[in-house]
Amino acid sequence: MAGFYDYSVSDSKGGEVSLERYRGKVVMVVNTATGCGFTPQYKDIEEMYERFHEQGFEVLDIPCNQFAGQTPGTDEEIHEFCTLKYHTQFPQMKKSDVNGETALPLYGFLKSRQGFQGFGKGAQALMMSAMLNKIDKDYRNNPEIKWNFTKFIIDRDGNVAARFEPTADMAEVSAFVEKLL
């Protein structure tokens, strides 16, 4: 069975990026959006990148337009938005699907290793649960990506160590990554 390092994704220019290049690093794979209520998480992700990059932390930013059309721009427009508004320094990949027949094969692998375990507690969690219940009554029982800014953390050995939903506290995500470094 294939592992994390056996996959590849396309960069924003269409070039192939083998995930083998991330061997021995801690990687956050995140499906992002430019017009979402969670978009400000780019600030937290960039802070993590700046803080942990020298210790072997990488971000695999995969813009996705599958959730309420919240990433409508071209790859170039998305990159410009992120660098101007959030000063992101990590590379962005080509806008891609994370669910369905056209989903990146990488996402099939990630979801098979870490399924959906809930949105946690709090107002955002309740809002997400209510919204998703209208879209998919069975959303709790399938591993599909539920929304933008779902994060998978890959450890230095290529294992999918955790999945954080967009409602997760970014301080918790950062603490988890720091533990792996």
C-alpha positions in Angstrom: 0.0 0.0 0.0 1.2 3.5 -0.9 2.5 5.8 1.8 2.6 9.6 2.1 6.0 9.8 0.3 4.6 7.9 -2.7 2.2 10.7 -3.7 2.8 13.9 -5.6 0.8 17.1 -6.1 1.0 19.9 -8.7 2.5 23.2 -7.7 0.8 26.4 -8.7 2.6 26.5 -12.0 1.5 22.9 -12.9 4.9 21.2 -12.0 4.9 17.9 -10.2 6.0 18.0 -6.6 6.9 14.6 -5.2 6.2 14.3 -1.5 9.4 12.4 -1.2 11.0 15.8 -0.8 9.3 16.1 2.6 10.9 12.8 4.0 12.1 13.4 7.5 10.0 16.6 8.0 6.8 17.3 9.9 4.2 18.4 7.3 0.9 20.1 7.6 -1.4 19.4 4.6 -4.2 21.9 4.6 -7.0 22.6 2.1 -7.4 26.4 2.0 -9.7 29.1 0.8 -9.4 32.8 0.3 -13.0 33.8 1.0 -14.0 31.7 4.0 -14.6 32.6 7.7 -11.6 30.4 8.5 -9.3 32.3 6.0 -7.7 34.3 8.9 -6.1 30.9 9.9 -3.5 31.8 7.2 -2.0 34.1 9.8 -1.6 31.3 12.4 -0.3 28.9 9.8 2.3 31.5 8.6 3.3 32.1 12.2 3.8 28.3 12.7 5.8 28.2 9.5 8.1 31.0 10.6 8.5 29.6 14.1 9.1 25.9 13.1 10.4 25.9 9.5 14.1 25.8 10.6 13.3 22.7 12.8 11.9 20.8 9.8 8.3 21.9 9.5 6.7 22.3 6.1 3.2 23.4 4.9 1.5 21.9 2.0 -1.1 24.5 1.1 -3.7 23.1 -1.3 -6.3 25.7 -2.3 -9.8 24.1 -2.9 -13.0 25.6 -4.3 -15.3 22.7 -3.3 -16.8 24.4 -0.3 -19.4 27.1 -1.2 -17.1 28.3 -4.0 -14.9 30.2 -1.5 -11.7 30.0 -3.6 -12.9 31.4 -6.9 -9.6 32.9 -8.2 -6.8 31.5 -10.4 -3.7 30.0 -8.7 -1.9 33.3 -9.4 -4.7 35.3 -7.8 -4.8 33.0 -4.7 -1.1 33.3 -4.3 -1.2 37.1 -4.6 -4.0 37.3 -2.1 -2.1 35.2 0.5 1.2 36.9 0.1 -0.2 40.4 0.2 -2.8 39.9 3.0 -1.1 37.3 5.2 2.5 37.5 4.0 2.7 33.8 3.5 6.1 32.4 2.6 5.2 28.7 2.3 4.5 27.4 -1.2 1.0 26.9 -2.5 0.0 24.1 -4.7 -2.4 24.1 -7.6 -6.1 24.5 -6.7 -7.4 21.0 -6.4 -10.4 18.9 -5.2 -10.2 17.1 -1.9 -13.5 15.1 -2.2 -15.2 13.2 -5.0 -14.1 11.5 -8.2 -11.7 14.3 -9.1 -10.0 14.5 -5.6 -6.3 14.4 -5.4 -5.2 10.8 -4.7 -3.2 12.1 -1.7 -6.5 13.1 0.0 -7.9 9.5 -0.4 -4.8 8.3 1.5 -5.1 11.0 4.2 -8.8 10.4 4.8 -8.2 6.6 5.0 -5.7 7.2 7.8 -7.6 9.9 9.8 -11.4 10.0 9.5 -13.7 12.7 10.8 -13.9 12.8 14.6 -16.1 15.8 15.1 -15.9 19.5 15.3 -15.3 19.7 19.1 -17.2 22.2 21.3 -18.1 25.8 21.0 -20.0 28.2 18.8 -18.1 27.4 15.6 -18.5 23.7 16.1 -22.2 24.1 16.6 -22.5 26.3 13.5 -20.5 23.8 11.4 -22.6 20.8 12.6 -25.8 22.6 11.9 -24.7 23.7 8.4 -23.3 20.2 7.5 -26.4 18.5 8.8 -28.4 20.3 6.1 -25.9 19.3 3.4 -25.3 15.7 4.4 -27.3 14.1 7.2 -24.6 11.3 7.4 -21.6 13.7 7.5 -20.5 12.4 10.9 -20.0 8.8 9.6 -17.8 9.4 6.6 -14.1 10.5 6.3 -14.8 13.2 3.7 -13.3 16.7 4.2 -16.1 18.7 5.6 -14.8 22.3 5.0 -11.9 24.6 4.2 -8.9 24.5 6.5 -9.0 20.9 7.5 -5.4 20.0 8.5 -3.5 16.7 8.4 -0.3 16.5 10.3 2.3 14.1 9.0 5.2 13.0 11.3 8.8 12.7 10.3 8.2 9.0 9.3 5.4 9.8 6.9 2.6 8.7 9.3 -0.6 10.7 9.4 -0.4 11.6 13.0 -3.5 13.8 13.4 -6.4 15.5 11.7 -7.7 18.8 12.8 -11.0 20.2 11.6 -11.2 23.9 10.8 -12.8 24.6 14.2 -9.8 23.3 16.1 -7.9 25.8 18.2 -4.8 26.8 16.3 -2.8 26.9 19.5 -3.6 23.2 19.9 -2.5 22.5 16.3 0.8 24.4 16.9 1.4 22.5 20.2 0.9 19.2 18.5 3.3 20.1 15.7 5.9 21.3 18.2 5.7 18.0 20.0 6.6 16.2 16.8 9.6 18.4 16.1 
